[in-house]
């Protein structure tokens, strides 16, 4: 059969129209399943399996439509043409009806679902645009309290992880109080009285305490001090069984709210018994996560899984597992993204099943959906987390990170400022605010934030590298070289000397170092700090951008694209890229990145 004759036959037999009808009906089925899956919490794999079946059945449907037609008399076999007879197409009214009806129903369903989502968001107090959230506004607090770390008085002082856990749990409960300013300070104020500490933290009261763990008992002592005169407002000791530790944390938070005359909303789902051994593993896992390294993440993974094997009904433990999986997947590449996404989201959803008010679980769901290129869904999860806990520094910092990823730098600044107000020793917030100040040209404040974060104990592998580059941009070349001289990593050291020499006018030496950097094999690079080849391309792009070579900068950003997909904030907070933003290729890069991430970087 000739090609022209084949196309004529396809047209006569209404194969084209049958294909269109199939796709329209399939679209309708997918929309219905999508709405039902969300409304009735159906299995997560229902929709993808249904789409697979629809795709596999498509060629079968086309084959059937070749032999049969849908007519007024029902389904009839399409007759073959006699020899020499011309192919004349006739109208298929029934197929037209199927297409028009299915399209109409689909449009109605989409409109209904849109109104349903808007109504649900309105009920929850959501806007669909996180920048409109009132969480970034610093409220007029009715009262304020500064929380000092509970001291570990256990024999041998080997239960500091437990003291840290108790402090964090009490703080998390108090963070739920909208009109209470809660400041956590991990700093030890040696030689200062409580009045001076309250003044330094700008709070009205101080909460401090201690824990003592022995083989047969736990003793927790807590007291509230009036910051105006240093007198005790309340003091009490508790000796709970380990399995009742959550009740004790809630009791302390309740006393704080009563003394400070604010309303504490206690969710009964949190007030339950917990297996003592599981709680110990949970506390140790969180302590391990505070050390930003691959080995500590692996340790936390082992500990939190041991905790959940013993007691899998404690929501915060599932949140910790979600955090661990995220770091393993996107920080250290220990898990394939698809596997990490599935495990991490399942852990966060399990936490929500156990405690629907767990704001941290929604925040981590937001992180995963962002990595899964579902930016709108990520924003919705994060906005709901802020709705639940608008004064939680952890959630506010997550929001700041989202703003940095989406190039909304002013909102990121507001969120970081409020985070640091409520948690002055939040090292991550200080660190990111330093970069934000750096890229917006406020180099002095950037330096102050970096140095404060380091002084408070920020353990950062890139300290020498970042401070050298900052001094380079401040024109302090001798100081830049001093910081570069302290850098122990050979790869970072070469990057530094390449850019600093260029800044000082030693271009010949700079270009020689650049060519040397380009010559390294991936095997050699993996022995440095580089975890993937795309990171190397990103660093070279930064060098070329600083040198004013836009062509090579964009060429290497293109090669580093998969790295930017994971860490888009590195594109927006790198001051070396500021000059590239004037080039039309910058918008093309953002457009490509937006398609990959499912986000419109050009929206108002």
Residue pairs with C-beta under 8 A, 6 or more apart in sequence:
1 9
5 87
8 87
8 89
9 81
9 87
10 16
10 66
11 87
11 89
12 78
12 87
12 88
12 89
12 90
13 65
13 66
13 69
13 78
14 65
14 69
14 70
14 89
14 92
14 95
15 62
15 65
15 66
17 92
17 95
17 96
17 99
18 61
18 62
18 65
18 70
18 95
19 58
19 61
19 62
19 65
20 99
21 95
21 98
21 99
21 102
22 58
22 61
22 62
23 58
24 98
24 99
24 102
24 103
24 106
25 98
25 102
26 54
26 58
27 102
27 106
28 102
28 105
28 106
28 109
29 50
29 54
30 47
30 50
30 51
30 54
31 106
31 109
31 110
31 113
32 109
33 46
33 47
33 50
34 47
35 109
35 113
36 42
37 43
37 44
37 46
37 47
66 78
67 77
67 78
68 75
68 76
68 77
68 78
69 75
69 76
69 77
69 78
69 92
70 92
70 94
70 95
70 98
71 92
71 94
72 93
72 94
81 87
118 128
121 127
121 128
121 380
124 384
124 387
125 387
126 380
126 383
126 384
126 387
127 133
127 383
128 379
128 380
128 383
129 379
130 379
130 382
130 383
130 386
130 399
130 402
130 403
130 411
131 403
131 408
131 411
133 383
133 386
133 387
133 390
133 399
134 390
135 386
135 387
135 390
135 395
135 396
135 399
136 396
136 399
136 411
136 414
136 415
136 418
138 418
138 421
139 178
139 179
139 391
140 179
141 179
141 180
141 181
142 179
142 180
142 260
142 261
142 262
143 179
143 180
143 181
143 204
143 205
143 260
143 261
143 262
144 180
144 181
144 182
144 183
144 202
144 203
144 204
144 205
145 174
145 180
145 181
145 182
145 183
145 203
145 204
145 205
145 206
145 207
145 224
145 256
145 260
146 183
146 184
146 185
146 197
146 198
146 201
146 203
146 205
146 206
146 207
146 227
147 167
147 170
147 171
147 174
147 182
147 183
147 184
147 185
147 206
147 207
147 208
148 185
148 189
148 197
148 206
148 207
148 208
149 163
149 164
149 167
149 186
149 188
150 163
150 164
150 166
150 167
150 208
150 209
150 210
150 211
150 220
150 222
151 163
151 208
151 209
151 210
151 211
152 158
152 159
152 160
152 162
152 163
152 210
152 211
152 212
153 210
153 211
153 212
154 162
154 211
154 212
154 213
154 214
155 214
159 211
159 213
160 287
161 280
161 283
161 284
161 286
161 287
162 211
162 213
162 280
162 283
163 210
163 211
164 283
164 286
164 287
165 279
165 282
165 283
165 286
165 287
166 209
166 211
166 220
166 245
166 249
167 184
168 286
169 246
169 249
169 316
170 207
170 249
170 252
170 253
170 256
171 182
171 184
172 392
173 249
173 250
173 253
173 264
173 266
173 270
174 180
174 182
174 253
174 256
174 257
174 264
175 182
175 389
175 391
175 392
175 393
176 264
176 265
176 388
176 389
176 392
177 257
177 262
177 263
177 264
177 265
177 391
178 390
178 391
179 262
179 263
180 257
180 260
180 262
180 391
181 203
181 391
181 422
182 391
182 422
183 201
183 202
183 203
183 422
183 423
183 424
184 393
184 422
184 423
184 425
185 197
185 201
185 424
185 425
186 425
186 456
186 457
187 425
187 456
189 196
189 197
189 200
192 200
193 230
194 206
194 225
194 227
194 230
195 227
195 228
195 229
195 230
197 206
197 227
198 204
198 205
198 206
198 225
198 227
198 228
199 227
201 424
203 227
204 226
204 227
204 228
204 260
205 224
205 225
205 226
205 227
205 233
205 259
205 260
206 224
206 225
206 227
207 222
207 223
207 224
207 225
207 256
208 222
208 223
208 225
209 220
209 221
209 222
209 223
209 252
210 220
210 221
211 218
211 219
211 220
211 221
212 218
212 219
213 219
217 239
218 239
218 240
218 241
218 242
218 245
219 237
219 238
219 239
220 237
220 238
220 239
220 240
220 248
220 252
221 235
221 236
221 237
221 238
222 235
222 236
222 238
222 252
222 255
223 232
223 233
223 234
223 235
223 236
224 232
224 233
224 234
224 235
224 255
224 256
224 259
224 260
225 231
225 232
225 233
226 232
226 233
233 259
234 255
234 259
236 255
238 248
238 251
238 252
240 247
240 248
241 276
242 276
242 279
243 273
243 274
243 275
243 276
244 273
245 274
245 276
245 279
246 270
246 271
246 272
246 273
246 274
247 271
250 266
250 270
250 271
253 264
253 266
254 264
254 266
256 264
257 263
257 264
267 355
267 357
269 315
269 354
269 355
269 356
269 357
270 315
270 355
272 313
274 311
274 314
275 310
275 311
277 310
278 306
278 307
278 308
278 310
278 311
278 314
278 317
279 307
279 311
279 314
281 303
281 304
281 306
281 307
281 310
282 303
282 304
282 307
282 314
282 316
282 317
282 320
284 303
285 299
285 300
285 301
285 303
285 304
285 307
285 320
285 324
286 300
286 320
288 296
288 297
288 299
288 300
288 303
289 296
289 297
289 300
289 320
289 323
289 324
289 327
291 459
292 459
294 332
294 334
297 324
297 327
297 328
297 331
297 332
297 334
298 328
298 334
300 320
300 324
301 324
301 325
301 328
304 317
304 320
304 321
304 324
305 321
307 314
307 317
308 317
308 318
308 321
311 317
312 318
313 354
314 354
315 350
315 351
315 352
315 354
315 355
315 358
315 361
316 351
316 358
316 360
318 347
318 348
318 350
318 351
318 354
318 361
319 347
319 348
319 351
319 358
319 360
319 361
319 364
321 347
322 344
322 345
322 347
322 348
322 351
322 361
322 364
322 368
323 364
325 335
325 340
325 343
325 344
325 347
326 340
326 344
326 364
326 367
326 368
328 334
328 335
328 340
329 335
329 336
329 337
329 339
329 340
329 341
329 344
329 371
330 337
330 340
330 371
330 566
332 531
333 531
333 532
335 343
337 371
341 368
341 371
341 372
344 364
344 368
345 365
345 368
345 369
348 361
348 362
348 364
348 365
348 368
349 361
349 365
351 358
351 360
351 361
352 358
352 361
352 362
352 365
355 361
357 388
359 384
359 385
359 386
359 388
359 389
359 392
359 395
360 385
360 392
360 394
360 395
362 381
362 382
362 384
362 385
362 388
363 381
363 382
363 385
363 394
363 395
363 398
365 378
365 381
366 378
366 379
366 381
366 382
366 385
366 398
366 402
367 378
367 398
368 378
369 375
369 377
369 378
369 381
370 378
370 402
370 405
370 597
371 566
373 565
373 596
373 597
373 598
374 598
375 406
375 597
375 598
375 599
376 598
376 599
378 402
379 402
382 395
382 398
382 399
382 402
385 395
385 398
385 399
386 395
386 396
386 399
388 395
389 395
391 422
393 419
393 422
393 423
393 426
393 429
396 415
396 416
396 418
396 419
396 422
397 415
397 416
397 419
397 426
397 428
397 429
397 432
399 415
400 412
400 415
400 416
400 419
400 429
400 432
401 412
401 432
401 569
403 409
403 411
403 412
403 415
404 412
404 432
404 436
404 569
404 572
404 573
405 568
405 569
405 572
406 568
406 599
406 601
407 568
407 572
407 590
407 601
409 436
409 439
409 440
409 572
409 573
412 432
412 436
413 433
413 436
416 429
416 432
416 433
416 436
417 433
419 426
419 429
420 426
420 429
420 430
420 433
423 429
425 456
427 453
427 456
427 457
427 458
430 449
430 450
430 452
430 453
430 456
430 458
431 449
431 450
431 453
431 458
431 460
432 573
433 449
434 445
434 446
434 447
434 449
434 450
434 453
435 446
435 573
436 573
437 443
437 445
437 446
437 449
438 446
438 470
438 473
438 573
438 575
439 572
439 573
439 574
439 575
439 578
441 575
443 470
443 473
443 474
444 474
446 470
447 470
447 474
450 466
450 467
450 470
453 460
454 460
454 463
460 466
461 489
461 529
462 492
464 483
464 484
464 486
464 487
464 488
464 492
465 483
465 487
465 489
465 492
465 495
465 496
467 483
468 480
468 481
468 483
468 484
468 487
468 496
468 500
469 480
469 496
469 499
471 477
471 479
471 480
471 483
472 480
472 499
472 500
472 503
473 575
477 500
477 503
477 504
480 496
480 500
480 503
481 500
483 496
484 493
484 496
484 497
484 500
487 493
487 496
489 528
489 529
490 528
491 517
491 520
491 525
491 528
491 529
491 530
492 528
492 529
494 513
494 516
494 517
495 517
495 539
495 543
497 513
498 510
498 513
498 514
498 517
498 543
499 510
499 543
499 546
501 507
501 509
501 510
501 513
502 510
502 546
502 547
503 546
510 547
514 540
514 543
517 539
517 540
517 543
518 540
520 536
522 533
522 536
525 533
525 536
530 536
532 562
532 563
534 559
534 560
534 561
534 562
534 563
535 560
535 563
537 556
537 557
537 559
537 560
537 563
538 556
538 557
538 560
538 563
538 564
538 570
540 552
540 556
541 552
541 553
541 554
541 555
541 556
541 557
541 559
541 560
542 553
542 574
542 576
542 577
543 576
544 550
544 552
544 553
544 556
545 553
545 576
545 577
545 579
545 580
546 576
548 579
550 579
550 580
550 583
550 585
553 577
553 580
554 580
554 583
554 585
554 589
557 564
557 571
557 580
557 589
558 589
561 592
561 593
561 596
563 570
564 570
564 571
564 593
565 593
565 596
565 597
568 593
568 597
571 577
571 589
571 593
580 586
587 602
590 601
590 602
591 601
591 602
593 601
594 600
594 601
594 602
